[in-house]
Amino acid sequence: DFQMTQSPSTLSASVGDRVTIRCRTSQSISSWLVWYQHKPGRAPKLLITKASMLESGVPSRFSGSGSGTDFTLTITSLQPDDFATYYCQYSDTFGQGTKLEIK
Amino acid sequence: EVKLMESGGTLVQPGESLRLSCTASGFTFYNYDMNWVRQAPGQGLEWVSATDPGASSTFYAGSVRGRFAISRDNSRSILFLQMNSLRAEDTAVYYCARRIGYSRTYHMDVWGKGTTVTVSS
C-alpha cells in the first residue's frame, strides 16, 4: 500500500523565520508531488506542482524540492499571511498536514 | 473568473441521503476531470471521488464506495455527489476541485470553499 508521511504535524514559528516541511512517500513518485495551503473556511490553494514548480501568483518565498521519496516545502521569511495548514499530495493521497502556528 | 461553488450541505440523521452540488463557472467544465475531497472536523484532507469529463469513468475511496455516487451535468456545469446511507464518520466539509493531469500524476488547481455535511441523530 502506498503511504505518505508528512512532518511535523505542528510547527511554531515567528514572522521572518525560515521553515521547512517534509513529505516522504513509501514508493518513488519521481517528481509528482504537490503542495497546498489551507486556511479555515477557505478553499485550499495550490502552491507547487511537480515538486518544485511554483504556481503563478505564489510568492517566491515558497519553494519546493525533492524527488523519488523525499520532498520538502520551504518558506523563507515567513509573513503573517503564511500561517495556515500545508498538505502534500500525490494521486489520491494527502499527507497528514502541517499546521504552521505563530510562536 | 474561474470558480467552483458547492451547495447542499446540511444536518442529516444517520442512514439518510443527501445530494451535494458544485457549480462551475469561468471555464469549460466539460473538458475537465473533477474531484470531491472532504475534511472531517480536526482532520486532514481526504480524497472522496473523481470523474472524467463524460462521467464514463468514476472512482471512489474505499470508505464511501457503494454508498456515494459522483455524476455531472455538463450542460449546466454542475458536479454532483449523491451520498446514501450516511454515517457519523461522513461528517465533514466537502470540497469540489478541478483536476489537472493524468492518472495518478495530477493536481487540483481550482477548489470551492466547501459545504458542510453533519450526520447526527
Interface residues (C-beta under 8 A of the other chain):
Chain A: W32 V34 Y36 H38 G41 R42 A43 P44 K45 L46 T49 E55 T85 Y87 Q89 Y90 S91 D92 T93 F94 G95 Q96 G97
Chain B: L4 V37 G44 L45 E46 W47 A50 F59 A61 Y95 A97 S103 R104 T105 Y106 H107 M108 D109 W111 G112 K113 G114
